Amino acid sequence: MVLRRPSVVFLRSLAALMVLVLSCAFAPILEAQLSTTATIAGSVTDATGAIVANASVTVHNDGTKTDMVIQSNGDGSFIAPGLPVGTYTVSIASAGFQTYTLTGIVLHPATTATVNGTLQLGSASTSVTVSANAVQVETATIENAASVDAAQVSTLPINGRNYQGLATLMPGVQNTSAGVALTTGGRATNNALSVNGLAQSGTFYALDGVWNENTGNMNQTSVIPNPDSIEEVRVLQNNYSARYSLMGASVVLLQTKSGTSSFHGGAWEFFRNDALNSKPYFATSVLPYKQNIFGYNIGGPLFIPHLYNTNKEKTFFFWSQQGVILHQVPTNLTGVTPTANQRAGIFNSEIIDPNTGVAVPKNGAGQYVIPSAEINPNSTAFLNALYPLPNYSSGGSTNYINPKGQVTVQRDDEIKIDHNFNARFHLLGEYLDEYQKYAQNSLSGSQSGEVFDTNGETDYTHNKLAQLALTQILTPNMVNTTSIAMNIFDLDLNLTGTAFVDQVPGFQTSLPYNGYLSNRLPLVTFSGGIAPQGIAAARPLTHAADLDDTVGDDWSWLHGRNFFQAGITIVFNTKRQNPGSATNGQFTFTGAATSPGKSGVTQDDALADFLFGKAATFTQTSDQPRVAVHGMEISPYVEDRINLTRNLTLTAGIRLFHMPLPYGPPQSETNFIPSAFNPANVPIVNNDATITVTPAYNPLNGLVTNGTNGLPNSFSNNHIWYAGPLAGFAWDVFGDGKTSLRGGYGITYTRIFTNQDCSFNCAINPPRLQSANLQNASFPNPVGTGTAKAATISAITAADQNIQATQVHTYSLSLQHEFARNWIASATGASSQARHLVGTWNYNAAPHTGIYDFDPSINTGKVTPYKFAPYLGYAAITTYTSRQNQNWNALELSLRHPVTENLFLTVAYTWSHDLTDHVSGTFSAIDPYNPSRYYGNAEGLNFPQSLSVTAIYNLPFLREAKGFKGGVLGGWKLSDITTLRSGTSLSPGLSTSTQGNAVRADRVPGTSIHGPKTKAEWFNTAAFRAPAAGFYGNGATGSIQGPGLVVFDMSLYKEFHISESNFFEFRSEAFNIFNHTNFTTIGTNFGASNYGQATAATDPRILEFALRYHF
């Protein structure tokens, strides 16, 4: 539901509400906040079922020894919202009745516990005490959700000490990196959770209610707390309360521990070493790996004996710190480096002197030798400084292996203070930070030099979260919480080793432009196999920072049978980052100067060109801008939960979203708008992608500048307001709290972040930046040499003016029942329908022609596709748009037995089907003129079946033994996470020299896709073939099923007690204990060398030991 033009009355009302909320703010820092407090609600009746009004209800926090006192209203109902997570006791008293007391009520984040008290006639001084069940059937709320509590988080084996590894415990939640050790945070840690079939960026993460995400990609959390500080992880999946629907199609609520009236804490160290690991399937030996994770925490009352908080009920603290040190070589980096002979200009193949046109002389061994006087000294200086000598023999051309490893050093801190001013006012203050230094042994990704250790990259992240939240009990039935917070994701990607011109003795360069970072060493690439060197466009990246500031207010009121909730959240986003550009210049060497006309260029040919300083091409961009992107969201909500009868609750609500697109400063970027394109101002596009300029040619045809001519800074205000309603019911079927039927429907939205629109990506479009393009230029001083390359078409980035936030419709119907001995089973039908998925289309794709998808001449490779493009003069116009859809449906089954003395067990099974027309690849639509033709199984997200079993079992051996046997051999416990999952969906791609615009293989009729499922041939490779010229290929999206997953992670541990609450715990953990090979990557591109083959696998067996101390 999208609201376009709000009424003036509504805007005035909203403004008044904003002023009210802002007036409650009491600190200068603001940020996005979701309350993760819990609620106790119920009713009071007598033995005949008659309501008891005005009964006194005392809600006692067992941890902090604090009380909240409320009253039942005229309908006998009561509610205690805004309660911190923990264990509670509820006492209900009324004149003429015995006091009813329920103990052991465990509150989880964003949940409601139901307490229905029945009072017996008698004296209030007489108490009837009942113990609450460890796990309750949900009878009050409508959402489909799942959770993992502190006992599971701290006890189950987590591969990587990252809570997201526990995702498989929850139906409908997939760990897309299952079987692989998750990292503990920092730049290299991406979110691994796919909820309800959507991509990882579709989920909103909140830590203690604070926005905990990288605004730039919505796929990284700012802080990953250590498991020993986590109280609970809860995932809201379908039709959840409007209070929590601020962002995302689902919400992960992470609650950390708090201080209590008694001191508690611990210390730990987890240790891994490659001597304990098995060999990775595709490696020749065990790779070096040493990891130590160590930390401590402590919580308790803040008090001064005889002076302050002497009863330990006023102020509490929790402090946690963890360190990580990791040394590893994740893979053997190999490549081709010039030999000593090649550096000296000695070659085995004929080399033509480009200055004379004749072959260079031979030496006595018959080798061709470039005279030393003709070797460019800059080339020699570059080679000797950046290319190490060969150190490896592979039997082929590869002659270098990088000997260095990677080092990660990380520290996480958390301090939380809870303060009770009195029984009505509670203040929470919290600060968390995560600092990581990640020193790589080379430049990462495609940043060049990624093989050699002469230059490298050290990545720093320093992320912070902070919040203040004031909870106010205004009346016995009305509570308000005002909150402010801050989220900072701060990233630096720094160059190390030899990366700048002044670091190479004797190397001098002169470039056409002297823009920002033009002092980096130029990027040099070779034909023939020699690895590239130098620095590519995107490094270094200095202070790429995201700041999210928010103020929020949440209000609740029990009035009769109605429980009203309302509130507002205001978010301010700022992102600052440089989009990488090649201000240092890029040279290519192809052998054309020293081996003219030769086919099959060799290493010698390209390197000889380099020694003569004869580059085939040179390009440089004039500058690298600094982009500052801003965004704001205003989101009020209202919700009513009405107890229609004692066992039937209805809920309805709505959250509104004011979400304009992110925007940069005025006149800072250009966007391509089709309506501004004039076909009369186009050039002639030649077959080789060069252009012939016409008198009317406008090189900026169709480009408009933000903040000019009536355009907003974001280029579009077409979609600003959105509405997310929800409705549902919760039915306690038999009125005994043992069986519930719940269902609902809701709409949520995922925001458009700064990598999904023009605000960041359009900053390097023309005319802001210029470029130099030369051929036959001199290295490394191209100024005044070579010739200007013929003008060519250029690629640009754009955003659809009609782009809007993804809208997700969620539904669920859940049946839950408690069996004898606290076994709880549930069956849920769940669905998510995503509309307006944001993706990238090529708006300048060659159109259909006749029976063809594109002109067949494109397949020859001699005619550019953009000769037929609708917008002549441009190459690809990569356009962010929201025109695609996704459809996920699932059956979710779960069985749970709570933690007892001897056994804890959960079983989670999900059957699901995930369909979409949003495909992976360069563009999310293969055919932008008919995107739905590739509607099929969602690649990488469709997991048809998954089963997870977790258990914590107190081994029966020598449980009651005394002495040495009992102290050492008895009392051991076994915990296990078993994950069985079918393979995800893959698509048949294409990799041939004549594929033209085709990206899919054709299906061969009459053949089966199913194959032997071996390393050499996972699927039937004969099931596909190259499509005919002029066609994209008809291979169906997601038609290949990838490898499944079978993983058993186990831990064996024992507690050595000093006293009942003071003990050491020794743990031994084995991940993939049976060393089962799970392939992860399959070559699906027809024509590629690895077509049909498995090329990567999950982790082998990894062993870990740990020692904990707890008090």
Beta strands, then each sheet from edge to edge (+ up, - down):
strand 1: 2-3
strand 2: 38-46
strand 3: 56-61
strand 4: 67-71
strand 5: 77-83
strand 6: 86-93
strand 7: 99-107
strand 8: 112-119
strand 9: 127-131
strand 10: 144-149
strand 11: 173-175
strand 12: 193-195
strand 13: 203-207
strand 14: 210-211
strand 15: 230-238
strand 16: 250-256
strand 17: 264-273
strand 18: 289-301
strand 19: 315-328
strand 20: 334-335
strand 21: 346-347
strand 22: 368-369
strand 23: 400-401
strand 24: 406-420
strand 25: 425-439
strand 26: 455-475
strand 27: 478-497
strand 28: 523-526
strand 29: 541-559
strand 30: 562-577
strand 31: 586-589
strand 32: 614-621
strand 33: 627-645
strand 34: 648-658
strand 35: 670-672
strand 36: 684-685
strand 37: 691-692
strand 38: 703-705
strand 39: 721-732
strand 40: 739-750
strand 41: 771-778
strand 42: 787-788
strand 43: 794-799
strand 44: 806-818
strand 45: 824-842
strand 46: 874-897
strand 47: 903-916
strand 48: 936-937
strand 49: 945-954
strand 50: 972-981
strand 51: 985-986
strand 52: 989-990
strand 53: 1002-1003
strand 54: 1024-1025
strand 55: 1040-1041
strand 56: 1045-1059
strand 57: 1062-1071
strand 58: 1079-1082
strand 59: 1085-1086
strand 60: 1094-1097
strand 61: 1102-1110
sheet 1: 1+ 39- 34+ 33- 30+ 29- 27+ 26- 25+ 24- 19+ 18- 17+ 61- 57+ 56- 50+ 49- 47+ 46- 43-
sheet 2: 1+ 39- 40+ 44- 45+
sheet 3: 1+ 39- 34+ 33- 30+ 29- 27+ 26- 25+ 24- 19+ 18- 17+ 61- 57+ 56- 50+ 49- 47+ 48-
sheet 4: 5+ 2- 8-
sheet 5: 4+ 3- 6+ 7- 9-
sheet 6: 10+ 15- 16+ 13+ 14-
sheet 7: 11+ 12-
sheet 8: 20+ 23-
sheet 9: 21+ 22-
sheet 10: 28+ 31+ 32- 41+ 42-
sheet 11: 35+ 38-
sheet 12: 36+ 37-
sheet 13: 51+ 55-
sheet 14: 52+ 59+
sheet 15: 53+ 54-
sheet 16: 58+ 60-
end
